[in-house]
């Protein structure tokens, strides 16, 4: 498992609000080109986002499924990206130290398909930098979307 953590200047609720809006997924998940559909039950467990990955015109249609949702703390996803395979992704959000802002941690690893055949250091070399950018994008959306929820 590869974990990346970053601090944000907004409340945990602002971040969780972005995670709860499936239509924002392509705005913060690196590699997702577009959203085709979002289940109305999103982010409840079992709900799906239908998305496309890659660069136009070489797009592949796939999906991400919610494995777990705690509206106060986290979301767990099963992200499909075939032909590479599937990954389990856990995003946890906690209040920042001293009650200011929050801390977000993304933990991810391949758990099905060809990606699991890569040695852990190779997977880490790809997943780590990708999730650094994913967190950067997620924080931009959370801070822009809910400026009234920014911590001072």
C-alpha positions as CSV (number, residue, x, y, z in Angstrom):
1,X,0.0,0.0,0.0
2,X,1.2,3.5,-0.9
3,X,0.1,6.4,1.4
4,X,0.3,10.1,0.6
5,X,-0.8,12.7,3.2
6,X,-1.3,16.5,2.7
7,X,-2.6,19.3,4.8
8,X,-5.5,21.6,3.5
9,X,-6.7,25.0,4.7
10,X,-10.4,23.9,4.6
11,X,-12.6,21.9,7.0
12,X,-12.9,18.1,6.7
13,X,-16.5,18.7,5.6
14,X,-15.4,20.7,2.6
15,X,-13.2,17.8,1.4
16,X,-15.8,15.2,2.2
17,X,-18.3,17.4,0.2
18,X,-16.2,17.1,-2.9
19,X,-15.8,13.3,-2.4
20,X,-19.6,13.0,-2.0
21,X,-20.2,14.7,-5.4
22,X,-19.4,12.0,-7.9
23,X,-19.5,14.5,-10.8
24,X,-16.3,16.1,-9.5
25,X,-14.4,12.8,-9.8
26,X,-12.7,13.7,-13.1
27,X,-11.6,17.0,-11.6
28,X,-9.4,15.4,-8.9
29,X,-8.6,11.8,-10.0
30,X,-5.5,11.8,-12.2
31,X,-6.1,9.9,-15.4
32,X,-9.9,10.2,-15.5
33,X,-10.8,12.0,-18.6
34,X,-14.6,12.3,-18.2
35,X,-17.6,11.1,-16.2
36,X,-20.3,9.2,-18.2
37,X,-22.7,8.6,-15.3
38,X,-23.0,8.7,-11.5
39,X,-25.4,6.5,-9.6
40,X,-27.9,8.6,-7.7
41,X,-27.0,6.7,-4.5
42,X,-23.4,8.0,-4.7
43,X,-21.5,7.8,-2.3
44,X,-23.3,5.0,-0.6
45,X,-21.6,1.5,-0.7
46,X,-22.2,-0.2,-4.0
47,X,-22.8,3.1,-5.9
48,X,-20.8,3.5,-9.1
49,X,-19.2,6.2,-11.2
50,X,-18.9,5.3,-14.9
51,X,-15.8,7.1,-16.2
52,X,-13.3,7.1,-19.1
53,X,-9.6,7.0,-18.6
54,X,-6.8,8.0,-20.9
55,X,-6.3,10.7,-23.5
56,X,-8.6,11.4,-26.4
57,X,-9.0,9.6,-28.7
58,X,-7.6,6.6,-26.9
59,X,-10.2,6.5,-24.1
60,X,-11.2,3.4,-22.2
61,X,-14.6,3.2,-20.4
62,X,-14.5,1.8,-16.9
63,X,-16.0,2.3,-13.4
64,X,-15.3,3.0,-9.8
65,X,-17.4,1.5,-7.0
66,X,-17.8,2.7,-3.4
67,X,-16.7,0.0,-1.0
68,X,-17.3,2.1,2.1
69,X,-18.5,5.7,3.1
70,X,-18.2,7.5,6.4
71,X,-19.5,11.0,5.8
72,X,-17.5,12.2,8.8
73,X,-14.2,10.6,7.9
74,X,-13.5,8.6,4.7
75,X,-14.4,6.9,1.5
76,X,-13.1,3.6,0.2
77,X,-13.2,2.9,-3.5
78,X,-12.6,0.0,-5.9
79,X,-11.2,1.8,-8.9
80,X,-11.1,0.0,-12.2
81,X,-8.6,0.9,-14.9
82,X,-8.4,-2.1,-17.2
83,X,-6.3,-3.3,-18.9
84,X,-4.0,-2.3,-16.0
85,X,-6.4,-3.8,-13.4
86,X,-8.1,-2.6,-10.3
87,X,-7.0,-0.7,-7.2
88,X,-8.4,-0.3,-3.7
89,X,-8.3,3.3,-2.6
90,X,-8.9,4.7,0.9
91,X,-9.2,8.5,1.4
92,X,-9.3,9.6,5.0
93,X,-9.9,13.1,6.2
94,X,-9.1,14.3,9.7
95,X,-9.2,17.7,11.4
96,X,-5.9,19.5,11.4
97,X,-3.8,20.1,14.5
98,X,-5.0,22.9,16.7
99,X,-8.4,22.8,15.0
100,X,-7.1,24.5,11.8
101,X,-7.7,23.0,8.4
102,X,-7.5,19.3,7.9
103,X,-5.2,16.4,6.8
104,X,-6.1,14.1,4.0
105,X,-4.5,10.7,3.4
106,X,-4.8,8.6,0.3
107,X,-3.8,5.0,0.6
108,X,-3.8,2.9,-2.6
109,X,-2.6,-0.3,-4.1
110,X,-3.4,-2.6,-7.0
111,X,-5.5,-5.5,-5.9
112,X,-6.7,-7.2,-9.1
113,X,-5.3,-7.7,-12.6
114,X,-1.9,-7.2,-14.2
115,X,-1.0,-4.3,-11.9
116,X,-0.5,-6.7,-9.0
117,X,2.3,-8.5,-10.9
118,X,4.5,-5.4,-10.8
119,X,6.9,-5.4,-7.8
120,X,5.8,-3.1,-5.0
121,X,8.6,-0.6,-5.5
122,X,7.5,-0.2,-9.2
123,X,3.9,0.3,-8.2
124,X,4.9,2.8,-5.5
125,X,6.9,4.8,-8.0
126,X,3.8,5.2,-10.1
127,X,1.1,5.4,-7.5
128,X,2.9,7.8,-5.1
129,X,3.5,10.8,-7.5
130,X,0.0,10.2,-9.1
131,X,-1.6,10.6,-5.7
132,X,0.4,13.6,-4.8
133,X,-1.2,15.3,-7.8
134,X,-4.6,13.8,-6.9
135,X,-4.5,15.3,-3.4
136,X,-3.4,18.7,-4.9
137,X,-6.4,18.7,-7.2
138,X,-8.8,17.5,-4.4
139,X,-7.6,20.3,-2.1
140,X,-8.0,22.9,-4.8
141,X,-11.6,21.8,-5.4
142,X,-12.4,21.7,-1.7
143,X,-10.9,25.1,-0.9
144,X,-12.5,26.7,-4.0
145,X,-15.9,25.0,-3.6
146,X,-16.4,25.9,0.1
147,X,-14.5,29.1,0.9
148,X,-17.0,29.7,3.8
149,X,-15.7,26.5,5.3
150,X,-12.0,27.5,5.3
151,X,-10.3,27.4,8.6
152,X,-8.6,30.6,9.8
